[in-house]
């Protein structure tokens, strides 16, 4: 039986020290200039000390014109590297690895950020009463697609130069690369639309360009939906085929998640009506992918107990990813690796609206990350309603700073 303590060899030759990963969470802690600052460094030192073999950062934007939230970090060709070098050092300070998740949000850009809102096709977001927060995107031109591939490669190379051990290309949760994969959003009739191979072309081109730029000794993973949880959307059979395609272009690891802003599967609210377990949301789908996957898989979604993490490994999945649980208690991995059974109680809300409930849980998590980044004790400090209010105030401040930086740039 493989234990949580077992190292995980990867194709790039740099084994991970154990089978627990800190999965990406949107920290919303960018310092002025959309750079990593002291709060992020403190946060990642705490997570490094917590014992996870791999830390994956919250998504870093490849294009400063297009951010999902105003508190997101941006890494482009001319971005100063020194803050990122300190971030990488903080993440590696206890002997584990740190990978930078790199992303373009595509159509998931709020109207008030005045961003470049691209998508494969002009399909607006359908998020119920929250749909009006997002503009209708315009279809990307071939030139813009090529530019985006280059931006992913540049950001990956700069992450490597800063000392990160790898990058994770974000192709899940309804962001740009996931939008191209989805037949519901991608309605193109050119070489980027139609068949699954065409819809996967942008992701494969990004993966190939990144691998060419960083070489073989640098880890490159991909975050992929096990399913979109929308009828007619990207499904598990599609994921199985895309994983095989990714192996052919040099990926080292695939992280499985699910859902999007239109189907909140990561919060336990899939739009297709499927009932998800309270923990390891996507394990059933992952078990269907393990048997045919040529790459090691990392499963994220709701894991908060050691027994469940071990169940994930016993299923044949290579790594168990923790997210919200590590916002509540960053010491969990070390306790589990030592045989302890500590668990994190997730934030709860009584809001009946699914989108509002998910936003409230995210707000509590974000406030907890800010608390950890400030060096304060790890406890959930706010009720969901208070956290939502505070999050709006913090976001307004971050928005002013982002728009000032964006206008100056």
C-alpha positions in Angstrom: 0.0 0.0 0.0 1.3 3.4 -0.9 1.3 5.8 2.1 1.0 9.5 2.3 4.7 9.6 3.2 5.9 7.9 0.0 7.9 10.1 -2.4 6.4 10.6 -5.9 8.8 10.4 -8.9 7.9 12.7 -11.8 8.8 12.6 -15.5 11.0 15.6 -15.1 13.3 13.8 -12.6 12.5 15.8 -9.5 10.5 13.6 -7.0 8.0 15.1 -4.7 8.8 14.2 -1.0 5.3 13.0 -0.1 1.8 12.6 -1.5 0.1 15.7 -0.1 -0.2 18.9 -2.1 -1.4 22.3 -1.2 -3.8 23.0 -4.1 -4.3 26.5 -5.5 -6.5 29.0 -3.8 -6.9 32.5 -5.1 -5.1 34.4 -2.3 -6.1 37.9 -3.4 -3.1 39.3 -1.6 -1.2 41.1 -4.4 1.0 44.0 -3.2 1.1 47.2 -5.2 2.2 46.6 -8.7 0.3 43.2 -8.7 3.4 41.7 -7.1 3.8 39.1 -4.3 4.4 41.0 -1.0 5.1 40.2 2.6 1.7 38.7 3.3 2.2 36.1 0.6 5.7 35.3 1.8 4.5 34.8 5.4 1.6 32.6 4.2 3.8 30.4 2.1 6.4 30.0 4.8 3.6 28.7 7.1 2.4 26.3 4.4 5.9 25.1 3.7 6.5 24.4 7.4 3.2 22.5 7.5 4.7 19.6 5.6 3.0 19.3 2.2 5.4 17.9 -0.4 4.1 20.3 -3.0 2.7 23.9 -2.8 0.8 25.2 -5.8 0.3 28.9 -5.8 -3.0 30.7 -6.4 -3.3 31.6 -10.1 -0.8 34.1 -11.4 -2.1 36.1 -14.4 -0.1 35.9 -17.6 -1.6 39.2 -18.9 -2.0 42.3 -16.7 -4.9 43.5 -18.9 -6.9 40.4 -17.9 -7.2 39.5 -14.2 -10.0 37.5 -12.5 -9.8 39.7 -9.4 -8.0 42.9 -8.6 -5.9 41.2 -5.9 -4.4 38.7 -8.3 -0.6 38.6 -8.9 0.7 39.2 -12.5 3.9 38.0 -14.0 4.8 39.2 -17.5 8.0 39.8 -19.5 9.0 43.0 -17.8 7.8 42.3 -14.3 10.5 42.6 -11.6 11.6 39.2 -10.6 13.0 39.8 -7.1 9.6 39.6 -5.3 9.0 36.3 -7.1 12.4 35.0 -6.1 11.5 35.7 -2.4 8.1 34.0 -2.9 9.8 30.8 -4.4 12.3 30.8 -1.5 9.5 31.0 1.0 7.7 28.1 -0.6 10.8 25.9 -0.6 11.9 26.9 2.9 11.1 23.5 4.5 12.3 21.2 1.8 9.2 20.8 -0.4 8.5 22.1 -3.9 6.6 25.1 -5.0 4.9 25.4 -8.4 3.4 28.5 -9.8 -0.1 28.2 -11.3 -0.4 30.3 -14.4 -3.7 31.4 -15.9 -5.7 33.6 -18.2 -9.3 34.2 -17.1 -10.8 34.6 -20.6 -14.4 35.7 -20.1 -14.3 35.5 -16.3 -13.4 39.2 -15.8 -15.8 41.4 -13.8 -17.0 44.5 -15.7 -15.6 46.9 -13.1 -12.0 45.8 -13.9 -12.3 47.1 -17.5 -10.2 44.1 -18.7 -9.6 42.4 -22.1 -12.5 40.0 -22.1 -11.7 37.2 -24.6 -13.2 33.8 -25.1 -13.3 31.3 -27.9 -16.8 32.5 -28.9 -19.1 35.3 -27.9 -21.0 33.3 -25.2 -21.9 35.2 -22.1 -21.6 33.8 -18.6 -24.8 32.2 -17.2 -24.5 32.5 -13.4 -28.1 33.4 -12.6 -28.5 36.7 -10.9 -24.7 37.3 -11.0 -24.5 37.1 -14.8 -24.7 40.8 -15.2 -21.3 41.2 -13.4 -19.5 39.9 -16.5 -19.5 41.4 -20.0 -20.2 39.4 -23.1 -16.8 38.3 -24.4 -15.6 38.7 -27.9 -14.1 35.8 -29.9 -10.3 35.7 -30.0 -8.5 36.2 -33.3 -5.8 33.9 -34.5 -3.2 36.5 -33.6 -4.6 36.9 -30.1 -4.5 33.1 -29.6 -0.8 33.0 -30.7 -0.1 35.9 -28.4 -1.7 34.0 -25.5 0.4 30.9 -26.1 3.5 33.1 -26.0 2.4 34.8 -22.8 2.0 31.4 -21.1 5.5 30.4 -22.2 7.0 33.7 -21.1 5.4 33.5 -17.6 6.5 29.9 -17.2 10.1 30.8 -18.1 10.1 33.7 -15.7 8.8 31.5 -12.9 11.7 29.1 -13.6 14.2 32.0 -13.5 12.7 33.1 -10.2 13.4 29.7 -8.6 10.1 27.9 -8.7 10.3 24.2 -9.2 7.5 24.0 -11.8 4.4 25.6 -13.1 0.8 24.4 -13.3 -1.2 25.5 -16.4 -4.7 26.2 -15.4 -7.2 24.6 -17.8 -10.1 24.1 -15.4 -12.9 26.0 -13.5 -14.1 27.8 -16.6 -11.1 30.0 -17.3 -9.8 30.6 -20.8 -8.2 27.2 -21.6 -11.2 25.4 -20.0 -13.5 27.6 -22.2 -11.8 26.4 -25.3 -12.2 22.8 -24.1 -16.0 23.2 -23.5 -18.4 22.6 -26.4 -20.9 24.9 -24.6 -18.5 27.9 -24.8 -16.4 27.0 -27.8 -18.6 27.3 -30.9 -15.8 28.0 -33.3 -15.8 26.4 -36.8 -12.0 26.9 -37.4 -9.0 24.8 -36.3 -9.7 25.7 -32.6 -13.3 24.5 -32.6 -15.5 21.5 -33.3 -13.8 18.2 -32.5 -12.2 17.6 -29.1 -8.7 17.6 -30.6 -9.4 21.1 -32.1 -10.9 22.3 -28.8 -7.8 21.0 -27.0 -5.4 22.6 -29.5 -4.9 25.8 -27.5 -4.1 23.9 -24.3 -1.7 21.5 -26.2 0.0 24.5 -27.9 0.4 26.2 -24.5 1.8 23.0 -23.0 4.2 22.5 -25.9 5.4 26.1 -25.9 6.0 26.0 -22.1 7.9 22.7 -22.3 10.1 24.0 -25.1 10.8 27.2 -23.2 11.7 25.6 -19.8 13.3 22.4 -20.9 12.9 18.9 -19.4 14.2 19.5 -15.9 11.4 21.7 -14.8 8.0 20.4 -13.8 5.0 21.3 -15.8 1.5 20.2 -14.6 -2.0 20.9 -15.8 -5.1 21.5 -13.8 -8.0 19.9 -15.7 -11.7 19.4 -15.0 -12.7 15.8 -14.5 -16.0 17.2 -15.8 -17.6 20.6 -16.1 -20.8 19.3 -14.4 -23.0 20.9 -17.1 -25.1 19.0 -19.5 -23.5 18.9 -22.9 -20.2 20.3 -21.5 -16.7 18.9 -21.2 -17.1 15.4 -19.6 -15.0 12.6 -18.1 -14.6 10.8 -21.4 -13.2 14.1 -22.8 -10.8 14.4 -19.8 -9.5 10.8 -20.4 -8.6 11.7 -24.0 -7.1 15.1 -23.1 -4.8 13.5 -20.4 -3.4 11.2 -23.1 -2.8 14.2 -25.4 -1.0 16.0 -22.5 1.3 13.1 -21.9 2.3 13.2 -25.6 3.4 16.9 -25.3 5.5 16.5 -22.1 3.2 17.1 -19.1 4.4 15.7 -15.7 1.2 15.7 -13.7 -2.5 16.4 -14.1 -4.6 17.8 -11.2 -8.3 16.8 -11.4 -11.0 19.2 -10.3 -14.3 20.2 -11.7 -16.9 22.9 -12.3 -16.8 26.6 -13.0 -18.5 29.8 -12.1 -21.6 28.4 -13.9 -21.5 25.1 -12.1 -20.1 25.3 -8.6 -18.9 21.7 -8.2 -15.9 22.7 -6.2 -18.4 24.0 -3.6 -20.6 21.0 -3.8 -23.2 22.5 -6.1 -23.0 20.9 -9.6 -25.3 22.4 -12.2 -26.1 19.0 -13.7 -27.8 17.8 -10.4 -25.2 15.2 -9.6 -24.8 14.5 -5.8 -21.2 15.0 -4.7 -19.6 13.5 -1.5 -18.8 15.9 1.3 -15.1 15.1 0.9 -13.0 14.1 -2.2 -15.8 15.5 -4.4 -14.4 14.1 -7.6 -13.0 10.8 -6.5 -15.6 8.7 -8.3 -14.7 10.4 -11.6 -11.0 10.2 -10.8 -11.2 6.5 -10.3 -12.6 6.2 -13.8 -9.5 8.1 -15.2 -6.8 6.4 -13.2 -6.9 3.1 -15.1 -6.1 4.7 -18.4 -4.0 7.7 -17.4 -0.4 7.7 -18.6 0.4 10.5 -16.1 0.2 10.7 -12.3 -3.0 12.3 -11.1 -3.5 14.8 -8.3 -7.1 15.0 -6.9 -8.4 18.2 -5.2 -11.8 19.0 -3.8 -13.1 18.9 -0.2 -10.4 16.7 1.4 -10.1 17.5 5.1 -9.3 14.2 6.9 -6.3 11.9 6.7 -8.4 8.8 6.1 -10.0 10.4 3.1 -6.6 11.5 1.8 -5.4 7.9 2.2 -8.5 6.6 0.4 -7.6 8.9 -2.5 -4.1 7.3 -2.7 -5.5 3.8 -2.3 -7.7 4.4 -5.4 -4.6 4.8 -7.5 -4.5 8.6 -7.6 -0.9 9.7 -7.0 -1.5 12.8 -4.8 -4.2 14.2 -2.5 -4.7 18.0 -2.8 -5.9 20.1 0.1 -7.2 23.7 -0.3 -9.7 25.1 2.1 -8.5 22.7 4.8 -5.1 24.3 4.7 -6.6 27.8 5.0 -8.1 26.6 8.3 -5.1 24.7 9.6 -1.8 24.9 7.7 -0.2 22.3 9.9 -2.5 19.4 8.8 0.0 17.7 6.4 2.7 17.3 9.0 0.2 15.9 11.5 -1.1 13.4 9.0 2.4 12.3 7.9 3.1 11.7 11.6 0.0 9.5 11.8 -2.3 12.0 13.5 -6.0 12.3 12.7 -6.5 16.1 13.0 -9.1 17.5 10.6 -10.2 20.9 9.5 -13.9 21.9 9.8 -14.9 23.7 6.6 -16.7 27.1 6.7 -20.5 26.8 6.7 -23.3 29.1 5.6 -27.0 29.0 5.7 -27.5 31.0 2.5 -30.0 29.2 0.2 -28.7 30.8 -3.0 -25.9 28.5 -4.2 -23.9 31.2 -5.8 -24.1 33.4 -2.7 -23.3 30.5 -0.5 -20.2 29.7 -2.5 -19.2 33.3 -2.4 -19.6 33.4 1.3 -17.4 30.3 1.8 -14.8 31.8 -0.5 -14.9 35.1 1.5 -14.4 33.3 4.8 -11.5 31.4 3.2 -10.0 34.6 1.8 -10.2 36.4 5.2 -8.5 33.4 6.8 -5.7 33.5 4.2 -5.2 37.2 5.0 -5.1 36.4 8.7 -2.4 33.7 8.1 -0.5 36.1 5.9 -0.5 38.6 8.7 1.1 36.0 11.1 -2.1 35.6 13.2 -3.3 32.3 14.7 -5.0 29.9 12.3 -8.7 30.0 13.3 -11.7 31.0 11.2 -12.3 34.5 12.5 -15.5 35.7 10.8 -19.1 34.6 10.1 -19.9 34.3 6.4 -22.0 37.4 6.4 -19.3 39.5 8.0 -16.6 37.9 5.7 -18.7 38.9 2.7 -18.9 42.5 3.8 -15.1 42.7 4.6 -14.3 41.1 1.3 -16.2 43.8 -0.6 -14.3 46.5 1.2 -10.9 44.8 0.6 -11.8 44.2 -3.0 -12.7 47.9 -3.5 -9.3 48.9 -2.2 -7.6 46.4 -4.4 -9.6 47.5 -7.4 -8.4 51.1 -7.0 -4.8 49.9 -6.8 -5.1 47.6 -9.8 -6.8 50.2 -12.0 -4.1 52.8 -11.1 -1.4 50.3 -12.0 -3.1 49.1 -15.1 -3.6 52.7 -16.4 0.0 53.6 -15.7 1.2 50.5 -17.5 
